Amino acid sequence: LTSDAISCLDYVLQLKNMGYNIVATNNSWGGTEYSQALTDAIQAQQDAGILFIAASGNEFDDNDLLPTYPANTPLPNVISVAATTRTDALAVFSNTGRHSVHIGAPGQEILSTWPGNNYEVLSGTSMAAPHVTGAVALLAAENPSLDWRALKNLLLTGGDSRTSLAQTISGRRLNVNGSMTCSGKTLESRLQPENDVIAATVGIPVALEALNVNCAQP
C-alpha cells in the first residue's frame, strides 16, 4: 500500500533527523497510480538530503508515455533505474524513458536473498535499483562532503555509454569506478516535459527542466 511506503519514508526521515547517516533509499516497487502524499514524502527526503532510487518497472514500456510511480515522480532527488543483462543489453522486460529513466544497472540473473535463509537468481528492475543505491553509499563513504546533488551527478556522468540505453536520460550503465574517478565527463538532457509534443493553455504554467552537469558539478 502507498500508505505503508509513506510510513517507511517517514521512519527513514526520523532516523536521519536522529543523526543516522542515510544518503539514499532503495525503492524496488511501483504502480501506475500517482499519489500527491507520496510525492510529498519524497520531497521531504530531498529536503533532508536523501536520494530516492526507484525501479523503472518491468512492462517493457516507455515511461515517458506511460508513467510509473514512484519512478516518474518529478523531483530532482529521484533516480529511475533500468535493467541490463550480463552483455550490457537492455533486459527484455525493462521500462525505459528518454526523459524519465536515468541510468541502467545489472538486473537480469542476479543472485538475490530469499525468504527462509535462501538465495534465488532473480531478474527485474527491482534487482537493478539496489546496485545504484549501493553505489550511492560507496560514493558517499569515499567522499562524505558530497551532497545528494553531487552524488546523483557523479552516478549519471560516471557510467559507461551503451547504445542499448539510448532511451534513457544518461544513455549509460552504472560504473562505480567511473563515478569515483570522473573527470571532464558531461551530460545534457531534457527532463521535462517528458513527451515531445504537449498541450498547453494560455495562462497555465508548463514545467521545464533540464540536466546539464560535468561530473559532480552542475
Secondary structure, DSSP 8 states (H G I E B T S, - for coil): -HHHHHHHHHHHHHHHHTT----EEEE---BS---HHHHHHHHHHHHTT-EEEEE--SS--BTTTS--BTTT---TTEEEEEEE-TTS-B-TT--B-TTT--EEEE-SSEEEEETTTEEEEE-SHHHHHHHHHHHHHHHHHH-TT--HHHHHHHHHHHSEE-GGGTTSSS-EE--HHHHHT--S-EEEEEEES-SSS----TTS----EEEEEETTB-
